[in-house]
């Protein structure tokens, strides 16, 4: 059995040797990522479901470690974001109200210290930036009933939504990194992925008002474990929008969507899946 170092100089040399091995392993990982980029070619660099699976695994391996889970999450988020940028463009449009930096903190925690970020005070401007800029993703506040112009209903326009909800932040709890207790979601022009433990969002648009209790009952009647997260009246008889939060990953071809649409005929309603995200570890 090798003798363990027991002087400060020996221990520091041991740390230096470990750092060298870590550096070599990171370089090896970088080479593999570059090869993946060559094989894959152009296309979206985000893989939200895979990223969530990686983090869950790393946090499970780190369970019981003296270092906080948030430290491991931050290390791997930095690596994941850096490797995304190696494969293609990645930048973040952050929507934050005036005098709030908490959303910027959420974006920086998740997308890394070297990812380019831009600040907007309007959700509409964020959605436009994501729609028009290659490699741009948007960070938007969680919906609230008192929103006068709810951004989420814009995701349901058109026959096939171009922007999708792909993540919810914070993914891991780290109270020491933020002074505002905020939550946000990420929208992007990529397909959301099934991570194995997900939450989906459906937008219900209707010409007639539907009570929340009735809509919850209708959704549960077609086997959705769902509840209404937010609602919006367009006013002047222009229609109503409801945001449903559903447990599990709901794909665009899920048979329950057609069944729910059928039940909404009386209100002349339709259902549009607008994305899904890995259930945050912070909620576990």
C-alpha positions as CSV (number, residue, x, y, z in Angstrom):
1,X,0.0,0.0,0.0
2,X,1.4,3.4,-1.0
3,X,2.4,5.7,1.7
4,X,0.1,8.7,2.0
5,X,1.8,12.1,2.0
6,X,1.7,13.7,5.4
7,X,3.5,17.1,5.0
8,X,2.0,20.3,3.7
9,X,4.5,20.3,0.7
10,X,3.7,16.7,-0.1
11,X,0.0,17.3,0.1
12,X,0.2,20.4,-2.1
13,X,2.3,18.4,-4.7
14,X,-0.4,15.8,-4.6
15,X,-3.1,18.4,-5.3
16,X,-1.0,19.7,-8.2
17,X,-0.8,16.2,-9.7
18,X,-4.5,15.7,-9.3
19,X,-5.2,19.0,-11.0
20,X,-3.0,17.9,-13.9
21,X,-5.0,14.7,-14.3
22,X,-8.3,16.7,-14.1
23,X,-7.0,19.0,-16.8
24,X,-6.0,16.1,-19.0
25,X,-9.5,14.5,-18.6
26,X,-11.2,17.8,-19.5
27,X,-9.0,18.0,-22.6
28,X,-10.0,14.4,-23.5
29,X,-13.7,15.3,-23.1
30,X,-13.2,18.4,-25.3
31,X,-11.7,16.2,-28.0
32,X,-14.7,13.9,-27.9
33,X,-17.1,16.8,-28.1
34,X,-15.3,18.2,-31.1
35,X,-15.7,14.9,-32.8
36,X,-19.4,14.8,-32.0
37,X,-19.7,18.3,-33.6
38,X,-18.0,17.1,-36.7
39,X,-20.3,14.1,-37.0
40,X,-23.4,15.9,-36.2
41,X,-22.8,19.0,-38.4
42,X,-25.0,22.1,-38.1
43,X,-28.0,22.1,-35.9
44,X,-29.2,23.0,-32.4
45,X,-26.5,22.6,-29.7
46,X,-28.9,22.3,-26.7
47,X,-30.0,18.8,-25.5
48,X,-32.1,19.8,-22.5
49,X,-33.2,16.2,-21.6
50,X,-29.7,14.8,-21.9
51,X,-28.3,17.7,-19.8
52,X,-30.8,17.0,-17.1
53,X,-29.9,13.3,-17.1
54,X,-26.2,14.1,-16.8
55,X,-26.8,16.5,-13.8
56,X,-29.1,14.0,-12.0
57,X,-26.5,11.3,-12.4
58,X,-23.6,13.5,-11.2
59,X,-25.6,14.7,-8.2
60,X,-26.5,11.1,-7.3
61,X,-22.9,10.1,-7.5
62,X,-22.0,13.1,-5.3
63,X,-24.6,12.3,-2.7
64,X,-22.9,12.4,0.7
65,X,-19.9,14.3,-0.5
66,X,-18.6,17.0,1.8
67,X,-19.0,19.5,-1.0
68,X,-22.5,20.9,-1.5
69,X,-24.5,19.5,-4.4
70,X,-24.7,23.1,-5.8
71,X,-20.9,23.1,-6.4
72,X,-21.0,19.9,-8.5
73,X,-24.0,21.3,-10.4
74,X,-22.2,24.6,-11.1
75,X,-19.0,22.8,-12.3
76,X,-21.0,20.6,-14.7
77,X,-23.2,23.4,-15.9
78,X,-20.1,25.4,-16.8
79,X,-18.7,22.4,-18.7
80,X,-22.0,21.6,-20.5
81,X,-22.5,25.2,-21.6
82,X,-18.8,25.5,-22.8
83,X,-19.2,22.4,-24.8
84,X,-22.4,23.6,-26.3
85,X,-20.6,26.7,-27.5
86,X,-17.9,24.6,-29.1
87,X,-20.6,22.9,-31.2
88,X,-22.4,26.1,-32.4
89,X,-23.7,29.5,-31.4
90,X,-25.3,29.9,-28.0
91,X,-26.4,33.1,-26.3
92,X,-29.1,34.0,-23.9
93,X,-31.8,36.8,-24.0
94,X,-32.8,37.5,-20.4
95,X,-36.2,39.0,-19.6
96,X,-36.0,40.9,-16.2
97,X,-38.2,43.6,-14.8
98,X,-36.6,46.9,-13.9
99,X,-34.5,46.7,-10.6
100,X,-34.3,42.9,-10.7
101,X,-31.0,41.1,-11.3
102,X,-32.2,37.7,-10.0
103,X,-33.1,36.5,-13.5
104,X,-29.7,37.4,-14.8
105,X,-28.3,35.3,-11.9
106,X,-30.5,32.4,-12.9
107,X,-29.3,32.6,-16.5
108,X,-25.6,32.9,-15.5
109,X,-25.9,29.9,-13.1
110,X,-27.4,27.7,-15.8
111,X,-25.6,28.8,-19.0
112,X,-22.2,29.5,-17.6
113,X,-19.9,32.5,-17.0
114,X,-18.6,32.8,-20.6
115,X,-21.9,32.6,-22.4
116,X,-23.0,35.9,-24.0
117,X,-26.2,37.3,-22.5
118,X,-28.4,40.3,-23.3
119,X,-30.9,41.9,-21.0
120,X,-34.5,42.9,-22.0
121,X,-37.3,44.3,-20.0
122,X,-40.0,42.9,-22.3
123,X,-40.9,39.3,-22.8
124,X,-42.1,40.2,-26.4
125,X,-38.6,41.4,-27.2
126,X,-37.1,38.2,-25.8
127,X,-39.4,36.0,-27.9
128,X,-38.5,38.1,-31.0
129,X,-34.8,37.7,-30.4
130,X,-35.1,34.0,-29.9
131,X,-37.1,33.7,-33.1
132,X,-34.8,35.8,-35.2
133,X,-31.3,35.0,-33.9
134,X,-29.5,31.7,-34.5
135,X,-28.4,30.0,-31.3
136,X,-30.4,32.4,-29.1
137,X,-32.4,31.0,-26.2
138,X,-34.6,33.1,-23.9
139,X,-35.1,33.2,-20.2
140,X,-38.6,34.3,-19.1
141,X,-40.3,34.7,-15.7
142,X,-42.7,32.1,-14.5
143,X,-46.3,33.0,-15.6
144,X,-48.6,34.8,-13.1
145,X,-52.4,35.5,-13.3
146,X,-51.8,39.2,-13.1
147,X,-49.7,39.4,-16.2
148,X,-51.3,41.9,-18.6
149,X,-49.7,40.4,-21.7
150,X,-48.8,36.8,-20.8
151,X,-45.9,35.7,-23.0
152,X,-46.8,32.0,-22.9
153,X,-49.9,32.4,-25.0
154,X,-47.8,33.6,-27.9
155,X,-46.2,30.1,-28.0
156,X,-49.5,28.6,-29.2
157,X,-49.9,30.7,-32.3
158,X,-49.7,29.0,-35.7
159,X,-50.2,25.3,-36.4
160,X,-46.8,24.2,-35.1
161,X,-45.2,26.4,-32.4
162,X,-41.7,27.4,-33.4
163,X,-40.6,28.3,-29.9
164,X,-40.7,25.6,-27.2
165,X,-40.4,25.6,-23.4
166,X,-37.3,23.4,-22.8
167,X,-36.2,24.0,-19.2
168,X,-37.2,25.4,-15.8
169,X,-34.7,27.2,-13.5
170,X,-33.2,26.9,-11.1
171,X,-32.7,23.2,-11.8
172,X,-30.7,22.7,-8.6
173,X,-31.2,24.5,-5.3
174,X,-28.5,27.0,-4.4
175,X,-29.9,29.6,-1.9
176,X,-26.5,31.1,-1.4
177,X,-26.1,32.2,-5.0
178,X,-29.3,34.3,-5.2
179,X,-30.9,37.0,-3.1
180,X,-34.3,36.8,-4.9
181,X,-36.5,33.7,-4.7
182,X,-37.3,33.6,-8.4
183,X,-38.1,30.9,-10.9
184,X,-38.0,31.1,-14.7
185,X,-38.3,29.0,-17.8
186,X,-36.1,28.7,-20.9
187,X,-37.6,28.9,-24.4
188,X,-35.7,27.9,-27.6
189,X,-36.1,26.8,-31.2
190,X,-35.3,23.2,-30.3
191,X,-37.4,20.2,-29.5
192,X,-37.8,19.5,-25.9
193,X,-36.6,16.0,-24.8
194,X,-38.0,13.4,-22.4
195,X,-35.6,13.3,-19.5
196,X,-37.4,10.6,-17.6
197,X,-39.0,13.0,-15.1
198,X,-40.7,15.9,-16.8
199,X,-43.4,18.5,-16.7
200,X,-45.3,19.6,-19.8
201,X,-47.1,22.7,-20.7
202,X,-50.3,22.9,-22.8
203,X,-52.0,26.1,-23.9
204,X,-55.8,25.9,-24.2
205,X,-57.4,28.6,-26.2
206,X,-61.2,28.9,-26.2
207,X,-63.9,31.2,-27.5
208,X,-66.0,30.7,-24.4
209,X,-64.9,31.0,-20.8
210,X,-64.0,27.8,-19.0
211,X,-63.8,27.6,-15.2
212,X,-60.5,26.4,-13.8
213,X,-62.2,23.6,-12.0
214,X,-64.0,22.4,-15.2
215,X,-60.8,22.5,-17.2
216,X,-58.9,20.6,-14.5
217,X,-61.7,18.0,-14.5
218,X,-61.7,17.7,-18.3
219,X,-57.9,17.3,-18.4
220,X,-58.0,14.7,-15.7
221,X,-60.8,12.9,-17.5
222,X,-58.5,12.1,-20.4
223,X,-55.8,10.9,-18.0
224,X,-53.7,14.1,-17.7
225,X,-52.3,14.7,-14.2
226,X,-52.9,18.4,-14.8
227,X,-53.9,21.7,-13.2
228,X,-54.3,25.2,-14.5
229,X,-51.2,27.3,-13.9
230,X,-52.5,30.6,-15.3
231,X,-55.3,32.1,-17.3
232,X,-55.9,35.2,-19.4
233,X,-59.0,36.9,-20.8
234,X,-58.2,38.7,-24.0
235,X,-61.2,41.0,-23.4
236,X,-64.0,42.3,-25.6
237,X,-65.0,38.7,-26.4
238,X,-61.7,38.0,-28.1
239,X,-61.2,34.7,-26.4
240,X,-59.6,33.1,-23.4
241,X,-56.3,31.3,-22.8
242,X,-55.3,28.9,-20.1
243,X,-51.9,27.4,-19.3
244,X,-52.1,23.8,-18.2
245,X,-49.2,22.1,-16.3
246,X,-49.1,18.4,-16.8
247,X,-47.0,15.8,-15.1
248,X,-44.9,13.8,-17.5
249,X,-43.7,14.3,-21.0
250,X,-46.5,15.0,-23.5
251,X,-45.4,14.6,-27.1
252,X,-47.1,16.4,-30.0
253,X,-48.7,13.1,-31.1
254,X,-50.0,12.1,-27.7
255,X,-53.5,10.7,-28.2
256,X,-54.8,12.4,-25.1
257,X,-54.5,15.8,-26.8
258,X,-57.2,14.9,-29.4
259,X,-59.4,13.6,-26.6
260,X,-59.1,16.8,-24.6
261,X,-59.8,18.9,-27.7
262,X,-62.9,16.8,-28.3
263,X,-64.1,17.6,-24.8
264,X,-63.6,21.3,-25.5
265,X,-65.9,21.5,-28.4
266,X,-68.6,23.2,-26.4
267,X,-66.3,26.1,-25.6
268,X,-64.8,26.0,-29.2
269,X,-61.4,25.4,-27.7
270,X,-58.2,23.8,-28.9
271,X,-55.1,22.5,-27.2
272,X,-51.5,23.2,-28.1
273,X,-48.5,21.5,-26.5
274,X,-45.8,24.3,-26.1
275,X,-43.0,22.4,-24.5
276,X,-41.8,20.4,-21.5
277,X,-38.9,20.6,-19.1
278,X,-37.0,18.2,-16.7
279,X,-38.5,18.5,-13.2
280,X,-36.0,20.6,-11.3
281,X,-34.0,18.9,-8.6
282,X,-34.8,22.0,-6.5
283,X,-38.4,20.7,-6.3
284,X,-37.4,17.1,-5.4
